[in-house]
Amino acid sequence: MPKIQAATVAEHRAMQRKAILDAARDILAQGGSQAPSLAAVAKRTGLARSSIYQYFGSKDDLLEAVVVEMFPRWAAYVAARIEEASTPADRALAYVDANLHLVASGEHAIARGLAAFARAEFLAESSKVLHDRLRTPLDEALAALGCADPGEMGELIQAVVHRASLMLESGALSEEKASALAHELLEPYLRRS
């Protein structure tokens, strides 16, 4: 097979795989009481169900691929927002804002769907890796602020993010209001002299 044709086949397969993952993410984001079936994913992508099996051997394999694709992207987004901040206090607040933005954009709904339907042992391991990757720059910012126990303080900040996330998802708060309230609560500590 000539190199150009091989590259075209590889690109096509990569695009098909992405379309399948995007369809599964969309179905998870809509919620529901059942995991996205391979038939539903195939229908959404316009592929035959048998074509899905060329990429994923089972529904569990598909859900694990969504986790593998989603969690690093979430962590990279949060890390990029933190990197843009100039002070330790701003980095801690960027952590809060980035996570709230991802919740508001629907990413957390996908994570909730994965929590309901993905294999527990795989999800637990992947979630721990994500949590650790997310928390490291927050803990570093808190340490730079002189926090006596950055890990525990990070857990408290994460609790604020979690509660604001629930309020966002329920429609009780907009992203802007959730962020403003989190800042009002956290800034006096983070910006102390």
N, C-alpha and C positions, 0 to 999 in steps of 0.2 A: 504494500500500500504506500503510495507516495506520501512524503511528509506533509504536504498541504492538505491532502485528503484526511490523513490521520488527525491533524490539528482540527479540522472541521468537525470530524466525528467526536473528538474529545470536547470541543466547545459546545456541540449540540447536546452531548450527554450532561455536561455541566449546567447548561441552561435548563434542561428537562429536570434535573435533580433539584435545582433551585426552585423551579415552578412547583414541584411536588412539596418541597418544604414550605414554601410560601402558602400553598393551599392548606396544608396541615395547620400552620400558624393561624391562618384566617379562621379556620373552623374552631380551633381552640379559643381564639379571642372572642368568638360569639358565645362561648359558654355552652351549656347543655349538660345533659346527664349521661352522655356516652362519649367515649373517646372517638376521634375521627377515624372512621373505617377506611380501609384502602379503597373501597368502592366509592365512598364520598369524595375522597381526595382525587381519585381518578376522574370522577365526573367534573369536579371543579377545575381540573387542569385540562380537560378535554382529551385525556388519554384513556386507552382501554385499561381495565383493571389489571389485566395480565402484564401490561407494560410497567406498572408500578413495581411488580416483582423483579424487574430487571435492576431496580435500584435498591429496593428494601425487601427483605425476606418475610417480614411480618409487620404488623401494626406496632409492636414493641420496638422493632428496629427503627421504624420511622420516627416514633416519639423520642427515642434516644438520639437520633440524628438532629431533631429539633433542639433538644437540650444542648448538644455539642455545638450547634451553630449559634444558639441564642445567648447562652451564658457568657461566652467570651466577648460577644458584641456588647452586651450590657456593661460588663466590666470595662471594656475599652472606652465606651461613651463616658462613663463616670470618671475614669482616669483622665481622659482628655479635658473634661470640664475642670477637674482639680488642677491639672497642669497649667491651665490658663490663669489661675488665681495667683496673686502675687504674695499674699501674706498667709500665715498659718490659719488665722481666723477666716479669711476668705476661702481658703481651701476646704475647711470644715463646712462652711456654708455652701460651697459649690457641690460638695458631696450630697448634702440635703437636697439642693435644687435639682441636681442631675437625676437623682433617684425619683423625686416627685415628678419630674418631666417624663421619665420613662413610664411611670404609672399612668399619668394622664394620657400618654400616647397609646396606651393599650398593651404595653409589654407585660405588665403585671398580670393581666387577665390570661395571657398565654401561659405565664409561669404557674398561675393557679390551676389552669387546665392540665398542665403537665403534672402538677402535684397530685391531681385527682386520678390521672390515668397512666402515668409512666411507671415502670418498675421501681418500686420503693428503694431498693438497694442502690440501683444506678443513680436515681435522682438524689438520694441522700449524699452520695459521694460527690456528685457534680455540684450540688448546692453548697456543700462545705468548701469546695475549691472556689466557687464564686464568692461566697461570703468572705473567705480569707483574702481573696484578691481585692474585693471592694473595701474591706476594712483596713487593709495595710496603709493606704495613703491617708485615710482618716486618722488612724492611730498615730501616724507620723506627724500629721499636722497638730494633733493634740499634744504630743510629746514636745514639739517645738514651742507650743504655747506654755509649757511648764506644768502641764497637768500631772498630778502625782500618780494617777493610774489611768493611762490613756485607753487601755483595753476596756475597763469598766465604764469610763466616760463615753467611749465609743458605743458601747451597748445601750447606754441611756439615750444617746443621740439617735441610734437606730430605732429605739422604741418610739421616739418622736416621729421619725420618718414613717414607721409602720402605722402609727395611729393616723397621721395625716394622709397616708395612702388609702386607708380604709375609708376615710371621710371623702376623699377624692372619688374613689370608685363608687361610693354610694350616691354621689351627686350632691352631697351636703356642702362641698367646697369646690371652688374652681382651683386650677393649678396655681393661679396668682394668689388667691386667698390662702391656700395651704402653705405656700412658700412664705407669704407675709407673716402668718401666725408662727411658723417655725422660726423665722428670723427674730420675731419679737420675743419669743421664749429663749432662744439660744444666744443671741447677740450680747446681752449683758455679761454672760459668762465668757464668751469667746473674745470679746473686745475689752475685757477688763485691763487695767494698767498693770 
